[in-house]
Amino acid sequence: MGHEDAPWAEGLNAAQRAAVAHDGGPLLVVAGAGTGKTRTLAARVGRLLWEGAEPERILLLTFSRRAAREMLRRAEHLGADRATTRVWGGTFHAVGNRLLREHGRAVGLSPDLSILDAADATELLGVVRADLGLAERGRRFPKKETLLDIYSRVVNAQEPLGETLRRRFPWCAEDEGDIASVFTAYTERKRSRGLLDYDDLLLYWRALVTASPAADLLRSQFDHVLVDEYQDTNVLQADIVAGLSPSGRGLFVVGDDAQAIYGFRAAASDSMATFHRRFPDVEVVTLEENYRSVQPVLDVANALMTDASGLYAKELRTTRPRPDAPRPTLARASDEGAQAAFVCARLLEHREQGVPLREQAVLFRNGHHSGRLEIELARRRIPFVKYGGLKFLESAHIKDLLALLRLLDNPNDELAWHRALGLLEGVGPATIRSIMAALDLPNPRAVRTFVDDPPAVPPRARADVDLLREGLRACLDAGADTEGGVVSPASEVEHLRTVTRPLFERRYPQAQARLTDFEQIQAMAAACPTRSHLLAELTIDPPSRTTDLAGPPLLDDDYVVLSTIHSAKGCEWTAVYVIHASDGNIPSDMSLSSPEGLEEERRLFYVALTRARDHLYVTYPQRFYDRRYGLDDAHSWGQPSRFLDALAAHVDEPPIEHFADLNGDTVADAGPDTVTAQVTALWS
């Protein structure tokens, strides 16, 4: 049976089929926006399994757990059957965590390690910063959040501290010696307490596959390594990929260098351009047939990237030929009010033409750019959801519960102790320090000591201490009563949330809703074999929430999507509105200090344009109402984005318009006082 008749080959175009059928050395798939990247990766997995590859010897690395699940789900329907459940699929951090728990001793790690999320890593840096007395020197020193940004950049970009400070944090350069001391103490503190942060997962994984006694074992563990979104890999991740497959045999990476937009996370924007240096015998397949957008939208995207530098050549062409497809619109508005009114008018117009609100999205460079639009949407009773809500682990009550689980998993986790003891009524930093001193960390029996020998606390904290001790004791005793001392994580969550319920009810308003979240954590725990597995899953790839609808949904349960461009990557809508396309916004003025920053802004704009299937609108206001200082002008003039010149031949530009609000008042020339009145009207 030839490839054409195989189930995995169904529906693939010639370039996709060539990529999926490739055998031998490394392959780089340059996949333009909307060209079926996910379909190609899923077909690759399906083909390998269909031809008899062992699923346990296939590794699929993605940048979200959802992406890995989706690809493996699709592979099931392409001849792979249920063997996909045994494929190693997940994010770099999740797979790294799994491998380090199995082979970590080869790099000096205990299997019982605890993972710090970004917030906890920030707090630990704050503790170290304070211990070193750097917060009390009488002059400014980088805050803990800035220190984490610097540390993460140094680690992921593998860039010397001095160079990182000079290029990206010049205001901190004079403190290089003290910053280095903080990082040294931070690293030592983590090591002594059995803690790893996100960056450590990659650092130790790289060491594991390149310079440890287990390196050969790891390299022989996988016959096929597939990597999604390769353009977003940083130096560490690229080293890991090369370490897993030094010869490149069985290596299959997919990416679009025109969508490399995560430089602020230390992603190496030239990772695809330099791939051939690591693997000189690489073959390249380019996917250019776009299944998402009509050709007028692609013409705009292609024109934007004509002047881009250092990219693989590609020209997107549609598989949806429509002679009547509308040209994109470039709308110039007199001010932000007019821009908001224009967008609302088009949203409602398309809705009347049969395009649901949820098939329309408004995209912007920064979250605050949607403020004026949100007011107008609320006034016109157009419901919306804005991407970028809190993750579970950013919610205080969830972090409190997980801190208790972390203590059971690693009694030396001092951040978990700080958080757990902070729950107690009337217990402040001084009391917390005295309790932790009595526990004598590091001490593997610290939790048992706390439970059996109650610490001295203020009288009003005794009831809370008893609740905390009772919850921890229930988990310890349950483990003692089971064979092998192992109790299910779901049972531990049940013990903790039941016993400590009064404590949370006293501490938090709207406690009932928060306690319901604990039930969801318990449901997640039921799917995890161990407590360590649960904590790693929740820390490395936590579930997310979006914000609530701005108003009550309509009867048809429809809403517009508002999103930053970064959050919109990977999504698509029938109609897309890109707002604030003016210099300083797109491109952001914070990214213009280097040619690399400007090129990343171009790629970000490209991502925004290529989210649209049928209708694309790009808008910019001419005037911004500022009055930052008491006596300056009430407004400033905005300049259209420098990227718009390339689009001129491919867009329609209607004349500037004045749009009326629901009350019949013109909003195009609304100044700050008018805007204030409109905001006040929302609650008066």
N, C-alpha and C positions, 0 to 999 in steps of 0.2 A: 504494500500500500504506500503510495507516494505521499509527500507532504500535503499536496493539494486536497487529499481525501481525509486527512487527519482532522479530528474534531477541533484541535487547537488552532488550525489554520483558517477556520471558517470566518469570513468577513475581514480578513487582513488584506491590506493593500500590498503592492509589490515590495516596498521598502520595509514595511513591518514584517512581512514574511521572511525577507532576507535576514533581518535582525534576529528573529526568533529561531530561525533554522541554522544560525551560525554555529560552527563547532571549532574547537581548538583554542587559539590564543585570545588575548583580551579584545573586547569589543566596546566601543564607545558609541552610544546612540544619541545623536543630537536631535532632540525632540522639540520642535517648535510648539508654541502655545496652541492647545486644542487639537494636537495631531495624534491623539490616541496613545499617549505614553502609558497610562495605566493598563489599557487593553494589551499593549505589547508586552509589558512585564508579566501580566497574568498569563498570557499565552506562552511566554517563555517557561514559566513554572509548570504550566499544564503540559507543554511538550516534553520537558525533562521527565516528569512523572509518568506520562503516557508511554515513554520509551524505556521505562524501567529504572530510572535513577532512584536511589534510596532517599526518601524524604528527609531523613535525619542528616543527610549529607548535603542538604541545600540550605543556604543562608540567604535570607532576604532582609536587607537593611533599608529602613524607611525613616522618615522624619516625623511620623506620628503613628501611634498604634492603630488608629482608624484606617490609615492608608494600607498598612500591612494586612489588616483583616479584610478590607475590600478586595485587595489583589488576590488573596488566597481564596476568598469566596468565589470570585470569578473563575479562578483556576479550577475549582471543583466542577464547574459546568463545561470545562474544556477538555474533559477526558481524564482529569486527575482524581476523580472520585473523592473519598474522604481522607486520602493519604495526606492532604494538605494540613491536617491537624498535627502532623508530626514534623512539618517543615519548621526550621528555625526562622521565625519571622518577627520583626519588631524594630524599635528604634535603636540607635547606637547605644544609648545609655541603658536601655532595658536589656539588650543582649550582653552588653559589657557587665552589667550587674550579675547576670546569670552565670557567665563564664568565670567571673572572679569568685563567686561563691563555690564553684566546682574546683577551680585551679588556683585560687588566690594564694595558697601557701607557697607557691613557686615564686611569688614576688613579696613574700613576707606578710600577707594578710590573713587574718582569721576569717573563717566562713561566717562567723557571727558579727558581721559588720553592720553598722547603721548608716543610712544615707541621709545627709542634710539637704533639705530643699534650699532654694535661693534665700528665702527669708531667714531660715535658721543659720545659714552661712553668714549672712549679714550680721545677725545678732552675735555670733561667735567672734567675728572680726571686731565688733563693738566692745565686747568684753576684753579682748586682747588689747585693743587700743587704750582702753581705760586702765588696764593693769600696768601698762607701760608708761602711764602718766602723760600720754601725748595729747589728752583732751584738756590739760590744765597748764599749758606752757605759756599762756598769755598771748599767743598769736594763732592764727588760723591753721588748722591741720585738716587734711581730707576727712570727710565724714565716712562712716562705715559703709554707706551705699557706694560712695565713690571708690573706696578701697576695694570692694568686691568687683566693681567694673574693671579696675586696673588689673587686679589679680587674674580675673577670667580672661582678659585680653592677652596678658603675658603667657598664660598657660595654653590657651587654644591657638593663638597665632604663633606660639613658640618664638616669641620676640623678646629680646632683653628688656629688663625693666626700664633702663635709662632711655632706650629708643622709644618704648611705649609712652613714657612720660613726655619726651620731647615732641613726639608727633601728635599725640592725642590728648594729653593732659598737661600742657605746658605750665599751667598755674601751680602744678604740684611738683615740678622738677626740683625745686630747692630742697624738698623733703625726701629725696630719693633714699638716703641712708636710713631714715626713720621708717619709711614705708617698707624697705627691705627687712627691717627688724620686725615689723608687724607681721609680714608674711612668713618669716622664719618661725616666730612664736605661734602663729596660727597653724602652721603645718605641724609643729611639734605637739600642739594641743590636740589636734585631730588624731594624730597617730597614737598618743597615749590613751585616748578615750575610745579608740576603735571606731572612728567616724570617717566617712568619706563624703565629699561634696560632689556635685555634678562633674566638675572638671577632673576630679580624681578618678572617676570611673573610666574616663578616656585615657588619662595618664597611665594608670596601672594596666589597662587593657593593652595599650601599645607596648608597655614593657613586657607583658605576658607573651605577646606574639613576636617580639623582636629580640629580646635579650634575657629570657628566662629559661630554666631547664625544661619548661613545658612548651616551649616555642614550637618544636618539631611536632609534638602531639597536636597542638592547636592547628598548625598548618595542614596536617593530614586529616583533620576532622571534617573538612568540607571540600567536596569536589566542585561545587558551584557556588560562587558568591555573586549575588545580584544587589546592586545599589541604586536606589531611587533618589532623584533630586541631587545628583552628584554635584551640581553647581553650588550647592549650599554647604558642602563639606568644608571644615576648617583643616588646618595643617595636621592636627592630631588625627582626625578621622581619616584623612587621606593616607597618613602613615599606617593606620590600622588596616585599611583595605589592602595596601601594598604588602603589609606583613602577613595577612591571611593568605595572599596569593602572590608570592614573590615572582613567579614565572609568568603570571597573568593567565595561565590556563584556567578556563572555566569562569573567568571574570567578565561580568556583564554590567556595565554602568550606563545609566540613562540620565540625561539632564538637558536643560536649556540655558546656555550661558547668557541669553538675553533676559532671563528672569533671575539672575543672581542679585538679590536685593537685601541680603542679610549681613552686610559688612560690619554693621554695628554689633553683631554677635561674633565677630572674628571669623566669619566665613571667608574663605579665600576666593575672591571674585575671579581669579585666573585659574581655578582648580581644573577646569576642563581644558583650558589652553595649554596647561603644563602636563596634562595626562600623558602625552606622548614621551615626555622626558623620563617618566617612571617606566613606561612600557613602549619602547621604540617600535615594536612590531604591532602596535594597535591598529585595528581596522575601524573605520568610521562609517556609520550609516546615518543619513540625515532624513528625518521625517518632516515633510513640508505640506502634506495634504491635511487641511484643517477641517475638522468635523463640527466646529462650533459656530463660526461667524460667517456672515455674508461677506462677499468680496469687498464692498466699500469700506467695511470696518477693517479688513485686513490690509487694504491699500494704505489706510492711515497708519497702521502699525508698522508696515514695511517701510513707509516713508520716514517715520520717526527714527528707525534703526539704520537708515542709510549712512548716516554720519557717525555711527557708533564705532568704537575702536576695539580691536582685539577679540572679535567674535567670529565663530564659525559662520560662514555665509549660508543664508537660508532665505527663501522667498515664500511666504505663506500663500497658499492658494486654496480656495474653498472647494468643498465637495457638495456645497448647497448652492448651485447656480440659480440666481433669481434676478432676472432682468429688471424687475420693479423694485429691487432692494433700495431703500432710501440712503442717501449719502449722510454721513455723520454731520452734526450741527455744531458749529463753534459760535456760542452765544456770548456777546459782550453786554454786561449789565451795568447800569449806572452806579449801583452800590450793592452791598450785601443783601439789603432788603429786596431789591429787584431780582437779584439772583435767586433768592429763596422763592419769590413769587413765581418766577419763570419755571423753576423745577417743579413746584406744586402744580402749576397749570398743566405741564406736560405729563406728570404722574396721573392726574385725573383724566386727561385726554386719552392716554393709552388705556387706562382702566375702562373707559367707556367703549373703547375699540376692542375689548376682550382680552387685554393683557392684565392678569391679576396683579395687585400691588406686590405680592410676594415674588413675582417674576421681574421686579424692578429694584434697582439698587442705586444708592447714592454713595460715591466713593470720594475720599479726601485724604490729604497727606497726613494731617494730625487731627487727633480727636476733637480739639476745640474748634476746628473749622466748621463743624456742623451746628454750632450753637444757634446762630440766627435762623437756620433752616428748621431746627427743632421747634422753635417758637412758632414759626409759620405753619408747620405741620400740625401742631397742637391746636392752633386757632382754627384751622380748616378741618379739624376732626379726622385727620389722616393718621391712623395708628402706625407705629414703626417699632422696630427692634434695632438696637445698636450693638454691634459686635464689640466684645472686649470686656465682658462681665468678669466677676471674681471667679477664680478657681476655688474648688473646695478647700484646698490647703491654705488659701488666703483668708478664710473665714475663721474668726477667733475661736469659736466653739469647736470647730473641727480640729484645729491645731491643738486645743486643750485635750480633747479625747485621744488624739494620736500621740500626744506627749506621754500619756499614761501607758499606752501600748509600747512606746519606745523604751520606757523605763523597764518594762518586763523583758524586752528584747535585749537591752544593753543597759545595765544598772549604772554604768559610768557616763552616760549621756548627760553632761551637766546642763546643756540647754533644755533638755526635757525636764530635769529637776527644777530649773528656774521657772519654767512655764507651769508645771504642776503645783509647785509651792505658791506661785503667784495667784492661784485660784483661791487661796485661803483668806478669809475675812481678817483684816487687821494685820496681815503679814507683809512687811515691806522688805526692801533690799537688805537691810541690816540683819533681820531675822532669817532671811533666806541664806545669807552668808554663814550665819552661825549654825544653822541646821546642816548645811552642806559640809561645813568643817567637822561637825560631829560624825557625819557619814564617812569621812576620811577617803574621799575619792582619789584615785581609782580603787574601787572595792567591789568585787563581784557579788558580795552579799549585801550591797547597800539597800536594796529594796526590802529584803528580809529584815535587816536591822531597823529600817524605818517602821515596818509593820509591827515587829515584836517589841521594840523599845521606843515608845513614842517620844518625839523630840519636845523640848520645852518651847511653848508658843504662848502668845498673849491669850488671856482668858477667852476673849470673843472668837478666837480661832479654833478652840478645842473641838467644837462640834464639826467644823469642816475637816479638821485633821482626822477625826474619827471616821468620817465618811470616806475620805481618801484611803485611809488604812484599810477599811473594811472592803472597799472595791479591789484594792491590790491583793489583799489576803485571799479573797474569793478566787482570784485567778491563780495565785500560788498554790492554794490548797487543791484546786481542781486539777492542776498539773500533777501534784503529789499523789492524787487518787487514781490517775490513769496509768495504763501500762506504758512504760517508757517515759513517763513524765510529760507526755505531749497532749496538749489540749487544743481543740480547734480554735482558730482565731475568731470565728463567729461567736463561740461560747464566751470568749474573753470580752468581746465587745458587749455582749448581752450582760455579763456580770458588771462591767464598768458603767454602762449607761443606766442600768437599773439602780445600782447602789448609790451612784453619785448624782442621781436625778435632782434631789433637793438642792445640792450645791449649785448646779447649773440654773435651776429655777430662781435662786436668789441672785445669781450673778448677772443674768442676761434678761433684758426685756424681750417680750414675744418669745418666751422660752419654748413654748409648745412647737412652734415652727422649727426651731433649732433642734429640738429633740427628735423631730421627724427626720431630720438629716442623719441623725445617728442610726436610724433604721436602715437608711440607704447604705451607710458604711457597713452595717452588719450584713446586708444582702451581698455586698461586694466581698466581704470576708468569707462568706459561705463558699465562694468559688476559689478560694486560695488554700493551698494545703498547709501552709505554716504562717505564723505571725510575721516572720521576716519577709516572706513573699508578699504578704498584704502590704506591709509598710513600704517595701520597695516599689510595688506597683503604684501605690497612691502618691509616692514622692516623685518618682521618675516620670510618670505619665498620668497626672491626675485628671479626673473628669472636670468639665468646665460648665459654667452657667452663662447665659446671656442676661442682659438687663431685662427688667420687666417692660411690657408695652407702656408707651408714654401715656396712653389713655385706654379706656375700655375697648376691646376689639369690636369690630362691626359684626353684624349677624353672619356675614360670610367668612368670618375669622381670617381676615386678610390683613396684611401689614407690609409696609415698605422696609427694606433692609438699608440701614446706614452702617457704613464700615470704613475703617482705615484701609488704605490700599494693601498694606502688609497683611491684614487679617483676611482680605478678599482673595488672596492668592489661592488658586486651586478651585475657586468657585466660578459660576457663570450665571448670567441672567439675560432675559429677553431684551430688556432696556437698561442701559447704564448711564448714569449722570456723573461726570467727573467735575467736581466744583473747585473753585479757588485755584484755577490754572494760571496763576500769576507768579512772576519772579519773586522769590522769597518764600513762596509756599510750595510751588512745584516749578523748579527745584527749590528745596528748602535752603534758606540762607545759612543754616548750620552745616551744610554739606559742601559748601563752595570753596573751602580752603585748599582743595587739591583737585587735580584732574580726575582722580579715581572717584572722589565723592560726587562730582558732577555726572560722571558716566553711570554711577549707580542710581542717581536720580532719574536719568534717562530711562534706565531699565525699569525703574519703579513705575514711571508713567506708561511704559509699554505694557506692563502687567495690568494696569488699570484699563487701558484701551481694549485689550484682548479678552476682558471679561464679558463683553457685549456680544450677544448673538445677532440681533437684528437692528436695534436702535442704539445709537451712541450720541451723547451730548457732552460737550466740553464747555464749561462756562468760567468766566472770570469777571469780577467786579472792577470797575474803573476807580472806585473811590472807597476808602475805608475811613470810618469815623473813629478817631483815636482819642485826641485830647489827653495824652499821657501826662502832660504837665498843665498847670492851671492857665498859663497865658499863651500856649502855642495854638496852632491852627486846629480847628475842629475836625479836620479831615486831612488825609493824605491821598495822593494819587498812586494807583497801582499800575505796574507795567505788565503786559501780557507775557506769559512764560516764553522764554527763549526757544523752547521746544516747538512752539506753535508755528513758527515760520515754515518748518518742514511739512506741515500738514495743509498749507494753504490751498494747494491744488486739488485736494481731495475732500474738502468740507464745504458745506453751505454756511454762509455768514449772514443771518438776518440782521436788519438794522436794529439798533438799540431800542428797547421798548420800555414803556411804563406800565406796570401791572397794578391792578386794583385789588385791594384786600376785600374780605367779606363784607365790610361795612361801606364799601364804595370809596374809601380813601386811597389816594395814591401812595404807594410805599416806596417808589423808586428813589425819592429824595428824602426819605425818613432819616432824621438825625438821631443823635443819642437820646434826646429827650423823648422822642416818639417811641424809640425802641424800649426805653424804660417804662413808658406808659403801657406799651403792649405786653411787656412781661408782667407788670403789676396786674393787668387785667386778667391774667390767668388765675389769680387766687382771690381777687376782690369781688 
